[in-house]
Each structure stands twice: as structure tokens, then as C-alpha cells.
Amino acid sequence: MTRAESESAPRSKYAVPALEKALDVLEYLAEQAVPLTQAQLARALGREPGELFRMLTCLESRGYVRRDDAGGYQLTLKLFELSRTHSPHEQLIEVAMPLMHDLVDRVRQSCHLSVLHRDQVLVLAQVESPQPVRLSVQIGSLHSPVATVSGQLLLSHIPAPERTELLARQADYLRMGAAERQEFAQRLTRVREDGWAYAEGARFVGGLDLGVLVGREGAKTKAALTIAAVKGADGPDLFELLPRLQQCAAEIARGCGLA
């Protein structure tokens, strides 16, 4: 049923106009997936701008929407957090864990699964290497999307306007000069074209990271599957492990319906 059909349908005697107005705002912002001003929302919903002012102020104060520098409103992750008991991330973790364990058994290196959350990289799951010396990433920890392989991989696969807005809120990106920002943009382009991201010593000396994307281009849910290792005198050469990493990512995506 369209919004127009919904409005023309017989109203329940228990209808709450203010609540319906708020739901119209949330649903329309979810449909459009881009920031919209108060005037744009009013035109789209057939309302007067003044009708929406108090509604938007309330939704913003409760954390359901946020306003950007240009005055556009967009959804936050508040609704996702409220529905986290049915989160797609739970299914992602459930599918990924046995496949990640199998990957670690084969490659003998730690791996972790991450997503973008509140402008940062959130580690959803990790399986540690059986090696006596290994890297470990805390599940639930948050990391910079600019300074990590997982973050760069995820940044490279989000729409350019969304990426630009996200980077504008990153302190480590804002500290870059013009030449560094251009180099970073070129790196993201290469990562997107290659389908993988690699770094040596990105966070600390001796650290090696190789990541690939989980999820097809158009999927709303995307994750990064990353092998993390300590560089020794005899390796490892993570690129030898790339086919297995890509296979694992593909199997996770198929299991979650993201392929």
C-alpha cells in the first residue's frame, strides 16, 4: 500500500496523528537514504514545514535522526539498536564463525569480521590463530576506518557522498594535508578495484593485515573479513592466503543471503 492509499484508507478509531506523522518521517528517510531538509520532507509528505518542526526536534533529541551541516536530516542507528535482537549482524556472526574457524585451521593465522558502526569499525567476531605468537583483536572494539585495512575496505564500497560525509567527521582524516587526502582517495579506488586491502605496519611495526569484502555491491549489509598476522623473519606471505580468504568471504555471503 502506498502512502497515498494509506492516507485514504479508513482510519482506526485509535489513530494517533502525531505518531503517524513521526512514522511517516522515519519511513520516508529510510526509503530515500539521503539527508533531507525540513522543507523537502514537508513537500514529500504533503505537510506544512511548521508541522514537522517540533516532530523533527523531538526525533533529533531522542537520537532517531541527526542533522548535518547543511540542515539535512537522516536516520541514525537508533532504530537498528532497538531491533538488535533481530539484527542481521547476529545472523552474520552465526554463519561466519564456523567458516572463520575452518579458515584459521587452514591458514594458521588470526582473522576477524568487522562492520562500520557509528563512523567507526566495529569488530563483530574473531578467531585466534593457534600459533604461540599471534595477533588478537577484541570483539566489540571500535577502530578508525581511516587507519585500518577493514575500514578502508568498507569505506571504498559505500556511496561517495556518504563516504565524504563520514570522512569529514574523522579526526585522523582531517589532520591530513591535501596531498595525503588525494593519496588516500587513490588508495580507496585501488582497494575497490582490487577487491582486497593490504597493509604492513599500519597500526604498529610488524603487523600485517589482508582483508576482503563480505557482501555484494548492492547489499545494505557489508562486512570486512581480515587476516591479521605478526611479521616474522620467514613470513608469512599473506597473499598466498588470499584465495582461501576470498573463498571464506564468499561462503559467508552466500550463507547470509548477501551473495
ChimeraX commands (.cxc) that place a marker at each C-alpha (Angstrom):
marker #1 position 0.00,0.00,0.00 radius 0.5
marker #1 position 1.35,3.43,-0.97 radius 0.5
marker #1 position 1.41,6.38,1.42 radius 0.5
marker #1 position -1.45,7.98,-0.51 radius 0.5
marker #1 position -3.50,4.77,-0.28 radius 0.5
marker #1 position -2.70,4.52,3.39 radius 0.5
marker #1 position -3.93,8.05,3.99 radius 0.5
marker #1 position -7.17,7.41,2.02 radius 0.5
marker #1 position -7.90,4.16,3.88 radius 0.5
marker #1 position -10.41,4.25,6.74 radius 0.5
marker #1 position -8.67,5.45,9.89 radius 0.5
marker #1 position -8.78,3.36,13.02 radius 0.5
marker #1 position -10.63,4.95,15.91 radius 0.5
marker #1 position -7.36,4.53,17.77 radius 0.5
marker #1 position -5.31,6.52,15.24 radius 0.5
marker #1 position -2.69,8.83,16.75 radius 0.5
marker #1 position -1.98,11.60,14.21 radius 0.5
marker #1 position 1.23,12.79,15.87 radius 0.5
marker #1 position 2.66,9.27,15.96 radius 0.5
marker #1 position 1.64,8.67,12.34 radius 0.5
marker #1 position 3.40,11.89,11.35 radius 0.5
marker #1 position 6.60,10.77,13.10 radius 0.5
marker #1 position 6.42,7.35,11.46 radius 0.5
marker #1 position 5.92,8.98,8.06 radius 0.5
marker #1 position 9.13,10.95,8.62 radius 0.5
marker #1 position 11.14,7.89,9.71 radius 0.5
marker #1 position 9.84,5.70,6.89 radius 0.5
marker #1 position 10.46,8.32,4.23 radius 0.5
marker #1 position 14.01,8.98,5.45 radius 0.5
marker #1 position 14.63,5.22,5.37 radius 0.5
marker #1 position 13.28,5.00,1.81 radius 0.5
marker #1 position 15.37,7.90,0.49 radius 0.5
marker #1 position 18.59,7.06,2.38 radius 0.5
marker #1 position 19.91,10.62,1.85 radius 0.5
marker #1 position 19.76,13.70,4.11 radius 0.5
marker #1 position 16.59,15.78,3.54 radius 0.5
marker #1 position 15.77,19.24,4.85 radius 0.5
marker #1 position 12.63,20.11,6.76 radius 0.5
marker #1 position 11.21,21.78,3.63 radius 0.5
marker #1 position 11.98,18.75,1.45 radius 0.5
marker #1 position 10.32,16.41,3.92 radius 0.5
marker #1 position 7.28,18.66,4.15 radius 0.5
marker #1 position 6.83,18.70,0.36 radius 0.5
marker #1 position 7.31,14.94,0.07 radius 0.5
marker #1 position 4.85,14.16,2.86 radius 0.5
marker #1 position 2.29,16.80,1.92 radius 0.5
marker #1 position 2.77,18.69,5.19 radius 0.5
marker #1 position 3.49,22.27,6.15 radius 0.5
marker #1 position 7.11,22.82,7.28 radius 0.5
marker #1 position 5.86,24.15,10.60 radius 0.5
marker #1 position 4.02,20.88,11.23 radius 0.5
marker #1 position 7.28,18.96,11.12 radius 0.5
marker #1 position 9.47,21.32,13.14 radius 0.5
marker #1 position 8.52,20.04,16.61 radius 0.5
marker #1 position 8.40,16.46,15.33 radius 0.5
marker #1 position 11.93,16.65,13.90 radius 0.5
marker #1 position 13.23,18.40,17.00 radius 0.5
marker #1 position 11.82,15.61,19.17 radius 0.5
marker #1 position 13.21,12.85,16.94 radius 0.5
marker #1 position 16.60,14.54,16.92 radius 0.5
marker #1 position 16.67,14.99,20.70 radius 0.5
marker #1 position 15.78,11.30,21.16 radius 0.5
marker #1 position 18.56,10.25,18.79 radius 0.5
marker #1 position 16.45,8.81,15.96 radius 0.5
marker #1 position 17.59,11.39,13.41 radius 0.5
marker #1 position 20.53,13.72,13.16 radius 0.5
marker #1 position 21.06,16.93,11.22 radius 0.5
marker #1 position 24.09,17.61,9.06 radius 0.5
marker #1 position 25.81,20.95,8.50 radius 0.5
marker #1 position 23.56,21.70,5.53 radius 0.5
marker #1 position 20.40,21.21,7.62 radius 0.5
marker #1 position 19.53,17.82,6.18 radius 0.5
marker #1 position 18.02,15.15,8.41 radius 0.5
marker #1 position 18.93,11.47,8.21 radius 0.5
marker #1 position 18.36,8.37,10.30 radius 0.5
marker #1 position 20.85,7.34,12.97 radius 0.5
marker #1 position 21.43,3.75,14.11 radius 0.5
marker #1 position 18.96,4.15,16.99 radius 0.5
marker #1 position 16.28,2.06,15.26 radius 0.5
marker #1 position 18.85,-0.59,14.47 radius 0.5
marker #1 position 19.94,-0.69,18.10 radius 0.5
marker #1 position 16.34,-1.11,19.23 radius 0.5
marker #1 position 15.92,-4.04,16.86 radius 0.5
marker #1 position 19.29,-5.63,17.59 radius 0.5
marker #1 position 17.66,-8.81,18.90 radius 0.5
marker #1 position 16.71,-9.40,15.25 radius 0.5
marker #1 position 19.85,-7.81,13.87 radius 0.5
marker #1 position 21.23,-9.10,10.54 radius 0.5
marker #1 position 24.61,-8.96,12.28 radius 0.5
marker #1 position 23.56,-11.82,14.55 radius 0.5
marker #1 position 22.88,-13.99,11.53 radius 0.5
marker #1 position 26.15,-12.80,10.00 radius 0.5
marker #1 position 28.09,-13.88,13.09 radius 0.5
marker #1 position 26.24,-17.19,13.33 radius 0.5
marker #1 position 27.07,-18.05,9.72 radius 0.5
marker #1 position 30.60,-16.67,9.83 radius 0.5
marker #1 position 32.01,-18.27,12.97 radius 0.5
marker #1 position 32.29,-21.91,11.81 radius 0.5
marker #1 position 33.66,-20.77,8.44 radius 0.5
marker #1 position 36.19,-18.50,10.17 radius 0.5
marker #1 position 37.30,-21.38,12.42 radius 0.5
marker #1 position 37.81,-23.53,9.34 radius 0.5
marker #1 position 39.80,-20.73,7.69 radius 0.5
marker #1 position 42.06,-20.31,10.72 radius 0.5
marker #1 position 42.64,-24.07,10.90 radius 0.5
marker #1 position 43.84,-23.93,7.30 radius 0.5
marker #1 position 45.90,-20.71,7.25 radius 0.5
marker #1 position 47.12,-20.77,10.89 radius 0.5
marker #1 position 46.58,-17.01,11.26 radius 0.5
marker #1 position 44.01,-14.99,13.21 radius 0.5
marker #1 position 41.04,-13.45,11.40 radius 0.5
marker #1 position 38.27,-11.07,12.37 radius 0.5
marker #1 position 34.98,-9.81,10.95 radius 0.5
marker #1 position 34.11,-6.09,11.08 radius 0.5
marker #1 position 31.40,-3.65,10.01 radius 0.5
marker #1 position 31.00,0.13,10.01 radius 0.5
marker #1 position 29.09,1.33,13.06 radius 0.5
marker #1 position 28.72,4.92,14.25 radius 0.5
marker #1 position 31.50,6.12,11.97 radius 0.5
marker #1 position 33.90,3.51,13.30 radius 0.5
marker #1 position 34.94,-0.05,12.55 radius 0.5
marker #1 position 33.23,-2.45,14.96 radius 0.5
marker #1 position 34.75,-5.92,15.40 radius 0.5
marker #1 position 31.87,-8.41,15.40 radius 0.5
marker #1 position 33.79,-11.67,15.64 radius 0.5
marker #1 position 37.31,-13.02,15.86 radius 0.5
marker #1 position 39.05,-16.39,15.72 radius 0.5
marker #1 position 42.61,-16.53,17.06 radius 0.5
marker #1 position 45.49,-18.31,15.43 radius 0.5
marker #1 position 46.75,-21.46,17.18 radius 0.5
marker #1 position 50.28,-20.10,16.84 radius 0.5
marker #1 position 52.07,-19.25,20.14 radius 0.5
marker #1 position 52.73,-15.70,18.83 radius 0.5
marker #1 position 49.62,-14.18,17.26 radius 0.5
marker #1 position 47.56,-11.04,16.90 radius 0.5
marker #1 position 44.30,-10.65,18.79 radius 0.5
marker #1 position 41.57,-8.05,18.26 radius 0.5
marker #1 position 38.99,-7.52,20.98 radius 0.5
marker #1 position 35.43,-8.39,19.94 radius 0.5
marker #1 position 33.26,-5.28,20.28 radius 0.5
marker #1 position 36.22,-2.93,20.00 radius 0.5
marker #1 position 35.99,0.18,17.81 radius 0.5
marker #1 position 38.71,1.33,15.42 radius 0.5
marker #1 position 39.38,4.12,12.94 radius 0.5
marker #1 position 38.03,3.45,9.45 radius 0.5
marker #1 position 40.85,5.60,8.05 radius 0.5
marker #1 position 43.77,3.82,9.72 radius 0.5
marker #1 position 42.66,0.20,9.34 radius 0.5
marker #1 position 42.52,-2.24,6.43 radius 0.5
marker #1 position 38.96,-3.23,7.39 radius 0.5
marker #1 position 37.87,0.40,7.48 radius 0.5
marker #1 position 39.46,1.28,4.15 radius 0.5
marker #1 position 37.85,-1.76,2.56 radius 0.5
marker #1 position 34.41,-0.77,3.86 radius 0.5
marker #1 position 34.89,2.91,3.01 radius 0.5
marker #1 position 35.78,2.00,-0.57 radius 0.5
marker #1 position 32.42,0.26,-1.04 radius 0.5
marker #1 position 30.00,2.88,0.29 radius 0.5
marker #1 position 28.48,5.64,-1.92 radius 0.5
marker #1 position 30.79,8.61,-2.46 radius 0.5
marker #1 position 28.51,11.21,-0.76 radius 0.5
marker #1 position 28.17,9.01,2.32 radius 0.5
marker #1 position 31.93,8.40,2.38 radius 0.5
marker #1 position 32.69,12.13,2.08 radius 0.5
marker #1 position 30.37,12.94,4.96 radius 0.5
marker #1 position 31.81,10.18,7.13 radius 0.5
marker #1 position 35.41,11.25,6.46 radius 0.5
marker #1 position 34.53,14.82,7.37 radius 0.5
marker #1 position 33.90,13.55,10.91 radius 0.5
marker #1 position 37.21,11.63,11.19 radius 0.5
marker #1 position 39.95,13.44,13.11 radius 0.5
marker #1 position 42.76,11.42,11.53 radius 0.5
marker #1 position 41.46,12.27,8.06 radius 0.5
marker #1 position 41.04,15.97,8.88 radius 0.5
marker #1 position 44.66,16.10,10.02 radius 0.5
marker #1 position 45.80,15.06,6.54 radius 0.5
marker #1 position 47.07,17.62,4.07 radius 0.5
marker #1 position 45.66,17.95,0.56 radius 0.5
marker #1 position 48.27,15.62,-0.95 radius 0.5
marker #1 position 47.65,12.96,1.73 radius 0.5
marker #1 position 43.89,13.11,1.16 radius 0.5
marker #1 position 44.38,12.68,-2.57 radius 0.5
marker #1 position 46.65,9.70,-1.95 radius 0.5
marker #1 position 44.10,8.22,0.44 radius 0.5
marker #1 position 41.32,8.64,-2.15 radius 0.5
marker #1 position 43.50,6.89,-4.73 radius 0.5
marker #1 position 44.12,4.05,-2.29 radius 0.5
marker #1 position 40.38,3.58,-1.76 radius 0.5
marker #1 position 39.90,3.47,-5.53 radius 0.5
marker #1 position 42.58,0.77,-5.85 radius 0.5
marker #1 position 41.06,-1.20,-2.98 radius 0.5
marker #1 position 37.65,-1.10,-4.64 radius 0.5
marker #1 position 39.08,-2.20,-7.99 radius 0.5
marker #1 position 41.27,-4.96,-6.50 radius 0.5
marker #1 position 38.61,-6.31,-4.16 radius 0.5
marker #1 position 41.09,-6.58,-1.29 radius 0.5
marker #1 position 43.12,-4.30,1.00 radius 0.5
marker #1 position 46.58,-4.94,2.41 radius 0.5
marker #1 position 48.81,-3.07,4.84 radius 0.5
marker #1 position 52.09,-3.69,6.57 radius 0.5
marker #1 position 52.75,-1.85,9.81 radius 0.5
marker #1 position 49.53,0.17,9.55 radius 0.5
marker #1 position 48.80,0.23,13.28 radius 0.5
marker #1 position 52.14,-0.93,14.69 radius 0.5
marker #1 position 55.51,-2.16,13.46 radius 0.5
marker #1 position 55.38,-5.81,12.44 radius 0.5
marker #1 position 51.64,-6.01,11.89 radius 0.5
marker #1 position 50.28,-7.48,8.65 radius 0.5
marker #1 position 46.65,-7.17,7.54 radius 0.5
marker #1 position 44.85,-8.51,4.48 radius 0.5
marker #1 position 41.10,-8.02,4.10 radius 0.5
marker #1 position 38.31,-8.74,1.62 radius 0.5
marker #1 position 34.68,-7.66,1.44 radius 0.5
marker #1 position 31.75,-9.82,2.57 radius 0.5
marker #1 position 28.59,-8.93,0.64 radius 0.5
marker #1 position 27.78,-7.94,-2.90 radius 0.5
marker #1 position 27.97,-4.39,-4.19 radius 0.5
marker #1 position 24.31,-3.54,-3.69 radius 0.5
marker #1 position 23.84,-5.25,-0.33 radius 0.5
marker #1 position 22.87,-3.00,2.57 radius 0.5
marker #1 position 24.91,-5.10,4.98 radius 0.5
marker #1 position 28.61,-5.32,4.20 radius 0.5
marker #1 position 31.46,-6.61,6.33 radius 0.5
marker #1 position 35.22,-6.94,6.09 radius 0.5
marker #1 position 36.92,-10.28,6.69 radius 0.5
marker #1 position 40.55,-9.67,7.63 radius 0.5
marker #1 position 43.54,-11.86,8.37 radius 0.5
marker #1 position 45.89,-10.28,10.90 radius 0.5
marker #1 position 49.40,-11.62,11.46 radius 0.5
marker #1 position 52.74,-10.78,13.01 radius 0.5
marker #1 position 55.60,-10.41,10.55 radius 0.5
marker #1 position 58.49,-12.76,11.28 radius 0.5
marker #1 position 61.84,-13.50,9.70 radius 0.5
marker #1 position 60.24,-16.15,7.48 radius 0.5
marker #1 position 56.91,-14.51,6.67 radius 0.5
marker #1 position 54.06,-15.07,6.48 radius 0.5
marker #1 position 53.18,-14.09,2.92 radius 0.5
marker #1 position 49.50,-13.21,3.33 radius 0.5
marker #1 position 48.93,-13.06,-0.42 radius 0.5
marker #1 position 49.40,-16.82,-0.53 radius 0.5
marker #1 position 46.33,-16.97,1.72 radius 0.5
marker #1 position 44.20,-14.58,-0.36 radius 0.5
marker #1 position 42.31,-17.29,-2.32 radius 0.5
marker #1 position 41.27,-19.03,0.90 radius 0.5
marker #1 position 40.25,-15.69,2.45 radius 0.5
marker #1 position 38.16,-14.82,-0.61 radius 0.5
marker #1 position 36.53,-18.26,-0.59 radius 0.5
marker #1 position 35.64,-17.91,3.08 radius 0.5
marker #1 position 34.14,-14.44,2.50 radius 0.5
marker #1 position 32.08,-15.77,-0.43 radius 0.5
marker #1 position 30.75,-18.67,1.67 radius 0.5
marker #1 position 29.77,-16.29,4.48 radius 0.5
marker #1 position 27.97,-14.04,1.99 radius 0.5
marker #1 position 26.07,-16.99,0.48 radius 0.5
marker #1 position 25.11,-18.26,3.91 radius 0.5
marker #1 position 23.67,-14.85,4.86 radius 0.5
marker #1 position 21.96,-14.20,1.54 radius 0.5
marker #1 position 24.37,-11.39,0.69 radius 0.5
marker #1 position 25.90,-13.02,-2.38 radius 0.5
marker link #1:1,2 radius 0.2
marker link #1:2,3 radius 0.2
marker link #1:3,4 radius 0.2
marker link #1:4,5 radius 0.2
marker link #1:5,6 radius 0.2
marker link #1:6,7 radius 0.2
marker link #1:7,8 radius 0.2
marker link #1:8,9 radius 0.2
marker link #1:9,10 radius 0.2
marker link #1:10,11 radius 0.2
marker link #1:11,12 radius 0.2
marker link #1:12,13 radius 0.2
marker link #1:13,14 radius 0.2
marker link #1:14,15 radius 0.2
marker link #1:15,16 radius 0.2
marker link #1:16,17 radius 0.2
marker link #1:17,18 radius 0.2
marker link #1:18,19 radius 0.2
marker link #1:19,20 radius 0.2
marker link #1:20,21 radius 0.2
marker link #1:21,22 radius 0.2
marker link #1:22,23 radius 0.2
marker link #1:23,24 radius 0.2
marker link #1:24,25 radius 0.2
marker link #1:25,26 radius 0.2
marker link #1:26,27 radius 0.2
marker link #1:27,28 radius 0.2
marker link #1:28,29 radius 0.2
marker link #1:29,30 radius 0.2
marker link #1:30,31 radius 0.2
marker link #1:31,32 radius 0.2
marker link #1:32,33 radius 0.2
marker link #1:33,34 radius 0.2
marker link #1:34,35 radius 0.2
marker link #1:35,36 radius 0.2
marker link #1:36,37 radius 0.2
marker link #1:37,38 radius 0.2
marker link #1:38,39 radius 0.2
marker link #1:39,40 radius 0.2
marker link #1:40,41 radius 0.2
marker link #1:41,42 radius 0.2
marker link #1:42,43 radius 0.2
marker link #1:43,44 radius 0.2
marker link #1:44,45 radius 0.2
marker link #1:45,46 radius 0.2
marker link #1:46,47 radius 0.2
marker link #1:47,48 radius 0.2
marker link #1:48,49 radius 0.2
marker link #1:49,50 radius 0.2
marker link #1:50,51 radius 0.2
marker link #1:51,52 radius 0.2
marker link #1:52,53 radius 0.2
marker link #1:53,54 radius 0.2
marker link #1:54,55 radius 0.2
marker link #1:55,56 radius 0.2
marker link #1:56,57 radius 0.2
marker link #1:57,58 radius 0.2
marker link #1:58,59 radius 0.2
marker link #1:59,60 radius 0.2
marker link #1:60,61 radius 0.2
marker link #1:61,62 radius 0.2
marker link #1:62,63 radius 0.2
marker link #1:63,64 radius 0.2
marker link #1:64,65 radius 0.2
marker link #1:65,66 radius 0.2
marker link #1:66,67 radius 0.2
marker link #1:67,68 radius 0.2
marker link #1:68,69 radius 0.2
marker link #1:69,70 radius 0.2
marker link #1:70,71 radius 0.2
marker link #1:71,72 radius 0.2
marker link #1:72,73 radius 0.2
marker link #1:73,74 radius 0.2
marker link #1:74,75 radius 0.2
marker link #1:75,76 radius 0.2
marker link #1:76,77 radius 0.2
marker link #1:77,78 radius 0.2
marker link #1:78,79 radius 0.2
marker link #1:79,80 radius 0.2
marker link #1:80,81 radius 0.2
marker link #1:81,82 radius 0.2
marker link #1:82,83 radius 0.2
marker link #1:83,84 radius 0.2
marker link #1:84,85 radius 0.2
marker link #1:85,86 radius 0.2
marker link #1:86,87 radius 0.2
marker link #1:87,88 radius 0.2
marker link #1:88,89 radius 0.2
marker link #1:89,90 radius 0.2
marker link #1:90,91 radius 0.2
marker link #1:91,92 radius 0.2
marker link #1:92,93 radius 0.2
marker link #1:93,94 radius 0.2
marker link #1:94,95 radius 0.2
marker link #1:95,96 radius 0.2
marker link #1:96,97 radius 0.2
marker link #1:97,98 radius 0.2
marker link #1:98,99 radius 0.2
marker link #1:99,100 radius 0.2
marker link #1:100,101 radius 0.2
marker link #1:101,102 radius 0.2
marker link #1:102,103 radius 0.2
marker link #1:103,104 radius 0.2
marker link #1:104,105 radius 0.2
marker link #1:105,106 radius 0.2
marker link #1:106,107 radius 0.2
marker link #1:107,108 radius 0.2
marker link #1:108,109 radius 0.2
marker link #1:109,110 radius 0.2
marker link #1:110,111 radius 0.2
marker link #1:111,112 radius 0.2
marker link #1:112,113 radius 0.2
marker link #1:113,114 radius 0.2
marker link #1:114,115 radius 0.2
marker link #1:115,116 radius 0.2
marker link #1:116,117 radius 0.2
marker link #1:117,118 radius 0.2
marker link #1:118,119 radius 0.2
marker link #1:119,120 radius 0.2
marker link #1:120,121 radius 0.2
marker link #1:121,122 radius 0.2
marker link #1:122,123 radius 0.2
marker link #1:123,124 radius 0.2
marker link #1:124,125 radius 0.2
marker link #1:125,126 radius 0.2
marker link #1:126,127 radius 0.2
marker link #1:127,128 radius 0.2
marker link #1:128,129 radius 0.2
marker link #1:129,130 radius 0.2
marker link #1:130,131 radius 0.2
marker link #1:131,132 radius 0.2
marker link #1:132,133 radius 0.2
marker link #1:133,134 radius 0.2
marker link #1:134,135 radius 0.2
marker link #1:135,136 radius 0.2
marker link #1:136,137 radius 0.2
marker link #1:137,138 radius 0.2
marker link #1:138,139 radius 0.2
marker link #1:139,140 radius 0.2
marker link #1:140,141 radius 0.2
marker link #1:141,142 radius 0.2
marker link #1:142,143 radius 0.2
marker link #1:143,144 radius 0.2
marker link #1:144,145 radius 0.2
marker link #1:145,146 radius 0.2
marker link #1:146,147 radius 0.2
marker link #1:147,148 radius 0.2
marker link #1:148,149 radius 0.2
marker link #1:149,150 radius 0.2
marker link #1:150,151 radius 0.2
marker link #1:151,152 radius 0.2
marker link #1:152,153 radius 0.2
marker link #1:153,154 radius 0.2
marker link #1:154,155 radius 0.2
marker link #1:155,156 radius 0.2
marker link #1:156,157 radius 0.2
marker link #1:157,158 radius 0.2
marker link #1:158,159 radius 0.2
marker link #1:159,160 radius 0.2
marker link #1:160,161 radius 0.2
marker link #1:161,162 radius 0.2
marker link #1:162,163 radius 0.2
marker link #1:163,164 radius 0.2
marker link #1:164,165 radius 0.2
marker link #1:165,166 radius 0.2
marker link #1:166,167 radius 0.2
marker link #1:167,168 radius 0.2
marker link #1:168,169 radius 0.2
marker link #1:169,170 radius 0.2
marker link #1:170,171 radius 0.2
marker link #1:171,172 radius 0.2
marker link #1:172,173 radius 0.2
marker link #1:173,174 radius 0.2
marker link #1:174,175 radius 0.2
marker link #1:175,176 radius 0.2
marker link #1:176,177 radius 0.2
marker link #1:177,178 radius 0.2
marker link #1:178,179 radius 0.2
marker link #1:179,180 radius 0.2
marker link #1:180,181 radius 0.2
marker link #1:181,182 radius 0.2
marker link #1:182,183 radius 0.2
marker link #1:183,184 radius 0.2
marker link #1:184,185 radius 0.2
marker link #1:185,186 radius 0.2
marker link #1:186,187 radius 0.2
marker link #1:187,188 radius 0.2
marker link #1:188,189 radius 0.2
marker link #1:189,190 radius 0.2
marker link #1:190,191 radius 0.2
marker link #1:191,192 radius 0.2
marker link #1:192,193 radius 0.2
marker link #1:193,194 radius 0.2
marker link #1:194,195 radius 0.2
marker link #1:195,196 radius 0.2
marker link #1:196,197 radius 0.2
marker link #1:197,198 radius 0.2
marker link #1:198,199 radius 0.2
marker link #1:199,200 radius 0.2
marker link #1:200,201 radius 0.2
marker link #1:201,202 radius 0.2
marker link #1:202,203 radius 0.2
marker link #1:203,204 radius 0.2
marker link #1:204,205 radius 0.2
marker link #1:205,206 radius 0.2
marker link #1:206,207 radius 0.2
marker link #1:207,208 radius 0.2
marker link #1:208,209 radius 0.2
marker link #1:209,210 radius 0.2
marker link #1:210,211 radius 0.2
marker link #1:211,212 radius 0.2
marker link #1:212,213 radius 0.2
marker link #1:213,214 radius 0.2
marker link #1:214,215 radius 0.2
marker link #1:215,216 radius 0.2
marker link #1:216,217 radius 0.2
marker link #1:217,218 radius 0.2
marker link #1:218,219 radius 0.2
marker link #1:219,220 radius 0.2
marker link #1:220,221 radius 0.2
marker link #1:221,222 radius 0.2
marker link #1:222,223 radius 0.2
marker link #1:223,224 radius 0.2
marker link #1:224,225 radius 0.2
marker link #1:225,226 radius 0.2
marker link #1:226,227 radius 0.2
marker link #1:227,228 radius 0.2
marker link #1:228,229 radius 0.2
marker link #1:229,230 radius 0.2
marker link #1:230,231 radius 0.2
marker link #1:231,232 radius 0.2
marker link #1:232,233 radius 0.2
marker link #1:233,234 radius 0.2
marker link #1:234,235 radius 0.2
marker link #1:235,236 radius 0.2
marker link #1:236,237 radius 0.2
marker link #1:237,238 radius 0.2
marker link #1:238,239 radius 0.2
marker link #1:239,240 radius 0.2
marker link #1:240,241 radius 0.2
marker link #1:241,242 radius 0.2
marker link #1:242,243 radius 0.2
marker link #1:243,244 radius 0.2
marker link #1:244,245 radius 0.2
marker link #1:245,246 radius 0.2
marker link #1:246,247 radius 0.2
marker link #1:247,248 radius 0.2
marker link #1:248,249 radius 0.2
marker link #1:249,250 radius 0.2
marker link #1:250,251 radius 0.2
marker link #1:251,252 radius 0.2
marker link #1:252,253 radius 0.2
marker link #1:253,254 radius 0.2
marker link #1:254,255 radius 0.2
marker link #1:255,256 radius 0.2
marker link #1:256,257 radius 0.2
marker link #1:257,258 radius 0.2
marker link #1:258,259 radius 0.2
view
